[in-house]
């Protein structure tokens, strides 16, 4: 998703930028300008709501109120009602802080170099967009993904296979940055990678074998914790709100990590934990240590799901009297 940023002086001063990952470890080039504070222009798409736009655009604590947006954009809401948003209209949104961004120096986006290819889209149900330093691409099955691609999947699902054999399954409303991938064939397949999950759900089947798994050399980073993997099938979901409605049901804010097989080291500044198959851990924030969350084993791993209760037998009344003998219904004998 490409947003346009403009100075309050008018559209003539517009600066086109591409949003990149919001995870703490990623450092992007900043717009160096003495222009006034930027604003964001967003074209409303069918099916979007004001709340979904604000959640996708802002970090928690930086979002303007509904009333502020409606007041600034009366043309985009029927009768001034925030629930009656009008697709095709353009919202002018304030920015609480400057975005981490690359400046597009040319109107036509240059494709990423072929040498940076690290994987391929193998399955796609929905719209998958790749943002990169030169612009953005709409991806299709069979197309390449590149190092430093930021993949955005608004709805549906997608599968990407990396060159090291790892498989990434993206769920709806997911934002993931393919930051780095390097490995050595014929040497135990030892190498390094870094995948940065900014929002949403990700299932990963790892193809990269490492001699150890540590948080000092993570494979996956999120805004609240990092993970080191080995021979792993893991499921993650990061929610940047108090709770998120997902295809797995309602999940809490923060990071949920479930391990199907292999081993994981999960940690942050507050502590770390080693996961074994069947474990699910929750990390509520960057300053909160990982904690077991077995109540989410069903949602994350399909384990311990409550089975439907067996059918109840009809209650049997006392036997009726017939000829001095008690007679029961056949199903009660």
Secondary structure, DSSP 8 states (H G I E B T S, - for coil): --EEEEETT-GGG-EEEEE---STT---------S--EEEEEE--TT--HHHHHHHHS-TT----HHHHHHH-GGGBGGG-TTSB-TT-EEEEE-SS---EEE--SSS-----GGGEEEEEEEEES-EEEEETTEEEEE-TT-EEETTEEEEE-SSEEEEEETTS-EEEE-SSEEEEEEEEEE-TTTTT-EEEEEEEEEEEEEEE-----S---GGG-SEEESS-EEEEEEEEEEEEEEEEEEEEETTEEEEEEEEEEEEEEEEEEEETTEEEEE-TT-EEEE-STTS--EE-GGGHHHHHS-S---------------EEETTEEE--GGG-
